[in-house]
Amino acid sequence: DPHLGLRLGAYEVTALIARGGMAAVYEARRADESFEQRVAIKVMDLRLSDPALVAQFRAERQILAALEHPSLTRLLDGGVTPLGEPYLVMEYVEGQPIDRYCDAHRLDVPARLRLFADVCDGVAFAHRTLVLHRDLKPSNILVTSEGRVKVVDFGTATLLQPDRLATMSAAPLTPAYASPEQLTGGPVGTASDQYSLGLVLFELLTGASAFGERTSLMAAVERALAATTTTAPHAAVTDVAAAARQTSLAKLRRTLSGDLATILGKALAHAPGARYASVQHFADDLQRWAAGEPILGRAPTLAYQASRFVRRHWISTSIAATLALALVITSVMSLQQAAAAREQARIAQTESGKARQLNRFLTEMLSSANPMWQNSSGSRAGSITVRDVLDGATQTIGGELGGTPAVEAEMRRTLATTYIGIGATDQADVHLDRALELYASLDDASGLATAQDLKGTNLTRRGHAAEAERLLRQAAAYTRSPAAAGEYELRMAVANDLALAISNQRPLDPETIPLLHEALTLADRHSKNRRASIIALHNLGQRYGLLGDLDNGERHLRDGLRRADALGATALYERTVVLRSLAELLRAKGDYPEALSRAEEGMANATKLFPLEHPFHPYFHHTLGRALAATGDLTRAESMLRTADTLMTRLRPAGHSDLALARLGLGHVYRRRGQLPAAERVLREARTLAASNPGLTALAADVAGELGLTLRARGAGAEAEALMVQSYEALQRSFGDAHPQTRRALARLGGATD
């Protein structure tokens, strides 16, 4: 096997786990000595036909890597082998397929449904993040020895679209678990995954296949074309299946009749529109069945509602039947319960209507990535990117969801989050502005605060910190009100983002440190996402460093790095962010070798995580460029800083103060290489740019000091002296005499040349 011993990115393939018709799964270990990690690598028996698609494959895998849910196996990395085969690096899961696990542990029907609910929760989360699975089956749903569900291979079919592959004409699927629309080439949406889940649940409950033993592709296509219905669940069970579920055959048949059969029948409807509005609605109806409540999969008649009531309250109704004195009271209670049930059913139907509308929108949005559907209309040729799908949704969302403002607001917030994730911050603002209007019109204070936080964060990144602070203070007022009790994640996010907006304008504002400590405390005590604490530690460390408390800043950053290492590849993004800030702080402390090492590792990770047009890239290039200059590698430093300047110019509007960063670094390198006219030119540009934001005291002072050194070298002593005095006095006023930048400015006045 040529893959054994192969180095794929940071991993070395060590053993074959399993081989299927279209892929092989290998065990691998991390081989870059960063930390110990065991992973599974899926290598496809395919070839990417176009080098441009390789880049697209690498970029879009990041969308899948962002799926963060306890029931989903994380996609850690991916790429293309030297043989041209796409591969995916996944979290290693030791577990059994869900059907084998249930039988091995002889789980009864309620226990199997509880396990299946965790599967639905993970799949529904992925659907809300605009990702389909397309190949759900028992072998892709594992259960660990602790009884935790892990859905594997999520998004594999999304990444491996037929139009990208030289050796395929159809998307990968398993015939026995594929939906009719998959088998007949129709548009595939969230309802398709629901159908596959229905087939899995049928087997978990009955121990038999819904369509018998004919599992070939031809048999499956014949069933799809003929709209064949499944076997009735109660008719498929045997004595062996009943024993494996710790019950008798007669009792199991009764259990699988009635409402449970209705739920399965709706999930397995031939037409996608006849199924549940979403996987979440499917799971909710199963929960209602388990609780003895009326299900939404059948008409809410009075007799039906009353029968469910009696089932839930059999003791009280039995007593009422035997006590004539209580007959009238019981009748009134029954009528009230029936009326309440009808009202609940009406509300549920309204919510179901909203969900169906959202599901149709998501289905159309996700179906736009189906090449067969696209090419049949002739509307577009070639590969469909995530950005294409988002832009298409932007054009239709107002018309599709305009009648349901609550649904539209949530969908716009989701689209904005995804746009920000791929670096398209301008497009994110369009959706956030509309979401803010909708939440305000709905009087939804929690939704409004969440959108304000996201909008504020986006504004800060784009350099509009004052406007961001205004919005974030409004959000903070809500998170501290009694109405927001228990909304710890939102409170943590707002405290953190408000601190960053303030520090971007007023570096010495004492309010920022308590806000960031509040965010760290909330993350440690209440957040289910352990990576949140790493970001909180990063922001505190960075803030202490900017205030001149370098030791305290380093302590918080190293604590964040330690926690990221403990989480492994799931915290690669957080580790990368911490590495960059730690490199900057170590350079300020004069520890140039480690600063360079951390900057290089951060740059390598950023190259894996983000496409080149992402707004984060210029900062990683800048950090590495300054570290290289500090260690004397001026040639590589100039190259990095030139790239940082080019990317920043492309990504930021003209005149943005962030453009001063790379030009300050370039001026420093040019001066040290003796290119004094070039140094003076870029430093004067940097000075003008830094002056556009009065809050950037340290940056403006550094530029003035570097320009002073350049002019002194050119013989312009008077102007050089004035600039260096100005730099020293500004830093002394802002940070005091003990701050490292103030001491460096004083050293420049004394004749030092940095």
N, C-alpha and C positions, 0 to 999 in steps of 0.2 A: 504494500500500500504506500504510494508516494507521499501521502499526507503525514504518516507517522514521523515524528521528529521535525516536522515543518514548523518554521517560525512565522506566525501570522500576527503582525503588529507586536503587541507586548506579550503574546502568548505562544507557548510551544505545545504542539499536539503530542499527546502521550499515549493514547489508546483509543481503539474503536469501540463505541458503545453500541451502535445499531446502524443498520443500513436498510434503506427503503428503496422504492422504485425511482425516486427523484432526488434523494439526498442521503448523505451519511452523517451521523452524529458522532463526534469524537469528544473524549475527555481531554482537557488541556490544563496547563498550569501557567501562572504568570511567570515570565522569564526575564523581566527587566530589573529584578532585585529590589523593586520599590516596596513590595510587601507580598506575603503569601496569599495566593488565591486560586481556587479550583473553579473551572468554568466548563460549560459545554459549548462546543462549536459545531454549528450545522453548515456543512459544505454542500452546495447544490450541484447536481450533475448537469450543469447548464453552462452556457457561455454568454457573457454580455457582449452584444454584437457591435457596440459603438463606444469609443473612448469617452464621448460626451455623456453617455449614460452611466459610465462608471462614476463620474463626478456627481451626477444627479442621485445615484444610488447612495453614495456616501453622505450627501446633504440630507436626504429624506430619512435616513435611518435615525437621525437625531430626533425627529418627531416621535418615532416609536420609543426611543430610549427615554423620553420624558414621561412615559406611562408609569406612574408611581401609584401602585395599589397593592395591598397585601395579597390579593388573590391572583395577581398577574406576575409571571416570571419576567424579570427585567431583561431587556435587551441592552447589553453593555457596550457593544462595539460591532463593527462589521466592516467589510471591505471586499477586495477581490484578490484571490490567490495568484501566485505567479503563473498558474495555468489558466487564468481567466475565469475561474469559478467564483461566483459571489458566495461569501460566507457571513454568518452571523454569530457573534459571541454572546452567549446567554448565561444567566445565572444558573449554576449547577443545582439541580433539584434531585434529591434522593426520595423517590416515592413510587407508588403503584398507580396504574390507571384507575380512575374512580370506580369503574364497575368491578374490577378485581378487588379493590380495597373494601368496597361495601360487602361483597360476598365473603371475603376472608374474615371480616369482623362480624359477619351475620347481623348487619344493621337492619332494624325494622324500617317500615315505610316512613314514619316521622323523622327518624335520624337521617335517612337518605335525602329527604326533602330539605332538612337543615343544611346538609352538606351542599346540595344543589343550589340553595339560596346564596351561598358564598360564591359559587361559580357565576350566577346571574349578576351578583353585585359587581364583580370584576369586569364582566363583559359589558354591562350597562355603563360602567365608568369609561371604558375604552370608547364606546359609541359616543358618549358625550364629548370625548376628545377627538372625535371625527376619524376614528380608526376602526376598521372592520377586521375580523379574524379570517373568515371564509373557509376554514377547514376545522371546525369544532367537531371533536370525536373523543371517545373515552381515552384513547392513548395520548391525546393532547391536553387532558385534564388529569393532573397527578395529585395524589394525596400523600402528604408526608407521614412519617411515623407518629408525629404529634397530632395528626388529624387536620392539618391545614391544607386547603386547596391551593393549587398553583396551576393556572392555565398557561401552557407553553405555546411557543410558535406564534404569538400574537403579532399580526402585521406582516408575517412572512409573505403571504399572498399579495399584500398591498405593495411590498417592495418589488416583488417579482412579477410585474405586469407582463403579459405576453408580448406587447409591442416593444419591450426592451430586450427580448431574448432571441438569440439566433436559432435556438433549437426547440422552440415551443410554439404551439399555435393556440393554446388554451391555458387559462389560469390553473394552477395546481389545485386539485380537490380530491376528496375521497368519495367515490360514488355512493356508498351505503349511507353517507351522512350529508350529502349535498342537497340543496333545495331545488325545487323544480326550475326556478329561474336560472340557477347556475348551470343545470344540466342542459337547458335549451337555449342558452346564450342571451337571456334577458338581462335587464338592468339589475344589479345586485346592490342591496342596501342592508340596513339593520335588520329587516325582517328575515333576511336569508340566514343570518347567524341565529336568530330566534328559532327558525325551523330546525336547524341542526341541533340546537339545545333540546328541542322537543323530542327528537329522535333519541338523544342520549338519555333523557329522563324516562322515555318509554322503556328503554332497556333496564335502567336502574330499578324501575318499579315492577317490571314483569319478568325480567331475565330472558327476554326474547327480542328478536329484531322486529321492528314495526312492519316490515314488508316480507318477513320470512327469510330464508337463507340465500336468496338470489342477490348477490352483492356486486355483480359485474357492472361495468360501465354501460353495456348495452341494455341490461335489465333495468338499470336505474333510469336511463333515458326513455325507455319504453313506458315505465311507470309515470314519468313526468309528462310525457306527451299524452298519455291516456287519462291523466288526472286521477290516478289510482289512489284510493283512500287507504289508511292504515287498518290493520286488524284491530278490533275492539280490545282495549287493554285487558279486560277481565277474561276474554276468551283465549288470551295468549299464555296465561300462567299455567304452571304445572305444580305437582306436589313438591318437586325438588326446589322450585323457585320459592314456594311458600315456606319450606323449611329454612331456606337461606335467609328469610325475612322474619323468622321466629313467629310464625303464625300458621294457621291451617289454610288449606286450599279454599274452603268455603268463605272464610273470613277475608282472605286476600281478594277474592273475587268481588265481595261486597264493597271492600274498600276502593277497588279500582273501577267501580261503577259510579253512576251519578255525576256529581260535580267534578271529581277528579278526571273522569273521562272527558267531560265537557272542556275542561281547561286544556288537556292534551290535544283534543280535537281542534280547538281554536289555534293553538300554537302551530299545529301541523296542517293548517288549511292550505289548499293548493295555491290560491291566489294570495300574494303578499298583503293586499289591502284587507283581507278577511282575518288576518292574524292580529295579535295584540299590537297596540300602538307602539310598544317598545318592549325590550327585554325586562325592564323594570316593572312594567305593568303585568307581564307574565308572572314574574316572581311575586308581585303583590297579591295576585289572585291565588297563587299557591299558599301564601301566608294566610289569606282569608279562609281558605279551605281548612287549613290546619287549626285555625282558631274557631272553626264552626260558624263563621260569619258568611253572609250572602256573597257570592262571587259576582264579578262584573261580566263574566263570560256568558251569562244567560239572562233572560228577561226578569226584571225585579217584580214579579207578581206578588200579591198579598199573601197567597197561600205559601209561596216559596219563602218569603221573608219570615213568615210566622214559623215555618218548620225549622229554619236555621236558629230562630230565637229559642224554640223549645229544645233543640239540641244543645245549645250553649247553657241553658238554665233548666236542665231536666229535673233537678231536685225540687226547685221551687214550683215548677208547673205540675209535678206529680202530687205535691202536697195540696196545691190548689184544686186539683181534680178530685181529691178525696174529701176536701173540706167545703161543703156547700156554702158555709157562711162566708167564705172568701171568694166565692165565684164572681161576684160583681166587681170586686176590687181587682181580681186577676184579669178579668175581661178588659177593664179600663187600662190596666198596665200593658196588656197585650196590644191593644189598639194604639196606645201611645208609642210602644216600641215599634209597631209596624209603620206608624207615621214617621217616626225618627229614621227608621231604616229606609223608607222611601226618599226622605230628604237627603240622607247620606248617599243613596244611589244616584239621586239627581246631581249632587255635588260631584260625585265620582265620575258620572257621565260627562259633566262639564269639563272636569280635569282631563278625562280621557280624550275628549274632543281636542283640547289644546295639545295634548301629547301626540295625538294622531297627526295634527297639523305640523308639529315640530318634526315628527318622524318622516312625514312626506318630504319636508324641506331637507332634512339630513340625507334621506335616501336619494333625492335628486342631486344633492351636492356631492355625495360620495359616488353616485353612479356616473358622474361626469368624468371620473377617472377610469371608467371601463372603456377600453379601446374599441371593443366591438360596438358598443352603443354609440360612442363618438364617431367612429369611422362610418357607421351605417348612415349617419345623418350628413356626413361630408362636411361637418362644421369645422373640424380641425384635424390635422394629421400630425403624427409624431407623438412624442411622449408628453404626458400630462404631469405637471409638477404640483406640489402642495400649493405653491403661490397661485397657479392657474385655478385650482379649486377654490381657494379663498377669494380670489378676484371675481370668479363667477358667482359665488355666493353673495358678495357685496352688491352685485348688480341686481339680484333678484330678491334679497331679503325683505325689502320694504313692501313689495307686492305680495310675497308669499305669506309673511307673518304680520302684515300691517294691522290686521283685525284683532290680534291678540298681543297687546302691549307687553304683558308680563313675559310671554314666551320670546318675543322679539328682543326685549332687553337682555335676557339671559343669553340668547344666541349671539347678540352683538358683543357682549362682554367676552364670550368664548372666542369669537373671531378676533377681537382686539388682542387677547392674550396670545393667540397663536401668531398673529402678525408681529407682536413684540418679540416673540421667541425667535422668529427668523430675521429680526432686525428691521422690519418695515414699520418704523414708528409713526410715520406720517399717516399711513393707512389705518393704523390702530386708532389714531385720534378721531377719525371720521366715525368709527363705531362707538367709541367712548362718549363722544359728545351726544350722540343720539340716545345711548343707554342712559346717560344722566337725565335727559329730558323725560324719558319714559318712566324711570324710577320716581322722579319728582311728581309726575302726573298720577302715578299709582299710589303715592304717599307711602312708598316702601323705603323706610329709613335705613334698614340693613342693606338692601340692594344698592341704595344711593351711596352709602358710605363705602361699600366695596368698590363701586365704580369710581368714586372720588379718589380712593387710594391708588387704584391702577392708573388713573389719569394723572395723578400727582407724580407718581413714579416715572411715568413716560415723559412728563414735562421736565422733571429734574434731569433726566438723561439727555434731553434735547437742549438743555441750557436755560430753561425758563423756570428757575428755582423760586422766584417770588410768587408767580402764579401758582406753582405747585404747593407752596406753603399755605396759601389761602385755602385751597381745596382740602389739603390734608388736615388743617386745623378744624375745618367743618366735620371731617370724618372722625377726628379725635374726640370732638364734643359728643358725638353719638356713642363712641365706644366706651366712654366714661359714664354714660347715662344708665339708669336701671333697665331700660329697654334692651340693652346690649349684654345683659348678664349671661355669662357662659360663652360669649363669642370671643374666645381667647385668641384664636388664630387671626381674626380680623384686628383685634386690639394690638397684637404683637406686630403685625405688618404695618399698621398705621404709625405706631411709635417709632419703628425703625425708619420708615420712609420719611416721616416728618423730620427726624434728626438729620437725615441726609440732605433734605431740602434746605434746612436752616444752615447747616455747615457749608453748603455751597455758596451762601451769601455772606454769612457772618462766621468766619472761622473760629472766633474766640467765644461765641455765644455759650454761656454755661448751661443752657437748657439741654444741649444735645447729649451730654454724658448720662444724666438721669434717664432720658428717654431710651437710650441704647441699653442701659442696664435693665430697664423695665422690659424691653424686648427680649433680652437674654433670659431673665427670670421666667417670663411667660413661656418661652420656648422650652426651657428645662423642665418646667412643672406641668405644662398642659399640652404641648404640641405632640401629636402622634408621629410627626415627621422629624426624626432625629437630626436631619440635615439642617433644620431651621436654626438649631443652636450654633452650628458652624458659621452660618451667615451672620448671626448676631455677634459671635466672638470676632469675626472678621471686621465688622463695622466698628466695634469698640476698639480693636487694636489699631485700625487705620486712623480712627479719631484721636486716640491718645498720641499716636505718632505725629499727626499734624499739629497737635498742641505742644509738641516738644518733649513729651514724656515717653522717650523711646524705649526705655526698659519695660514700662507697663504695656506699651503697645506691642512689643515683641512677645511678652508673656501671653497676651490674649491671642495673638496670631499663631503662636506655636501650640497653644491649647486647641485652637480650631484645626490646625494641621493634624494634631494627634487624633482628634475625633474623626476627621475625614479618613485617616489611615485605618482606623478601627472599622469603619463602614465599608471599606474597599471600593470597588469600582462604582458602586451605587452613588458615591459622593464625589465622583470625578470632577463634576462641574464646580462644586464647592471647594475642593482641593485646589483646582486651577486658579480660582479667584484669590484664595488665601496666598498661594505661591507668589502671585504678582505683587500683592501688597507687602508680603514679607521681604521680597527682593528689594523693593523701594526703601523699606525701613532699614534693612541691613546696609544698603548703600549710604544712607544718611548717617549710620553709625560708623562707617568706614570699614566694614567687614566686606571688602570687595569680592574675594573668592566665593564665599557662600552666596552673596547677592547674585553673582553671575550664574552659579549652579541653579539656584531657585528660579531665576528669570528664564533660563534655558528650558527647565522642566515645564514651567508654566506655558512657555511659548509652544512647546511640543504638544502639550495637552490641548491648548486652544486651537491648534491646527486640526486636531482630531474632532474637536467638539463643534466648531463654528465654521460656516463657509466664509470665504475671504471677505465678502461684502458685509459681514456682520459688524455692527458698531463697536464690539469689544476689541477687534483685532488691532486697530491703531495703538491702543494703550499697551497691549502686550509687546508690540514691536518697539514702542517707545521705551518701555521698561528694560527690555533686553539691550537696546541700543545704548542707553545710559550706563548699564552695568558693564558692557563691553568697553565703553570709553573709559570707565573708572579703572579697568584692569589694563588699559593701554592698547587694546585692539581697535585702533581708530578706523581701520579700513572696513571691518565688519560693522562697527558702530555706525559709520556713515551710511552704509547700505540699509541697515535696519531703520535708522531715523528717516532716511529718504522715503522708504516704504510707508512708515508711519505718517509722514506728512502728506504723501499722495493719497493714502486711504482716508485720512482725516479730511482733506480738502474735498474728496468725493462724497463723504458721508455727512459732513456738517455744512450748514449754510455759510455763505461768505461773511466774514467778520466775526465768526464765533470764537469765543475766548479759548476754547480747547485747542484751536489751531496754533496757539502760542507754544504749546508743550513741545511738539516735535521740532519747531524752529529754534527754541531755546537750546535743545540738545544738539541740533545741527550747528548752531553758532559756536557752542562750546568745542565741538570736534573741529570745525574749520579753524578756530583760533589756535588750537593746539597743533594743528598741521601747518600753521603759518599762512593759511588762506584768509588773510585779514579783511580784504574788501568783501569777500563772500560772507564772512562772519558778521561784519557790520550790517550788511544788507538784510540778512535773515533776522538778526537780533532787533533791528529797528522795526521790522514787520511784526515780530513777536511782541515788542513793547506796545505798539498800537493795539494789537489784539487783546493783550492782557488788560489794558486800560479800559476795555469795554465792559468789564465786570468789576465794580469797585470792591467786591468781597474777596477777590483773589490777591490779597496782600502779599502772601509769600511768593506767588508766581511772579507778580509784577516786580517785586524787589529782587528776585533772582535774575530776572531778565536785565534789570538796570545794572546789577553788579557785573554780570557777564559782559554786557555792552561796555561798561567802564573798563574792564580788563582789556577788551579788544581795542578800544580807543587809546588806552595808555600804551599798548604795544605799537600803535600807529603814530604815536607822537602827539596826540591831541590831549595833553595832560590836564588842561583846565576842565574841559568837559568830562573827561574820565573821572577826575577827582569829585566833581559835582555829582555825577551819577552814583559813585560808590558811597558817598556820604548820604545821599538820598536813600539808597538801598539799606544802609545800616540803620538810619534813623527810623525808617518805616518798620523794620523788623523789631527794633528795640521797643517802639511804641506798642506794637501788637503782641509781641511774645516775651519781652523782657531780655535781660542780658544773658540768662543761662541757656536760652534756646540754641540748639546747634546751628540753625541758620543765621542767628544774630552773631554768634561767635565766628562763623565763616565770613560774614560780611565785614566784621571788624578786622579779621586777618587780611582780607583783600585791601583794606585801607592801609594796613601796615606793610604792604608790598607783596603779600602772598599771591600766587597765580592759580590756585586750585589745581 
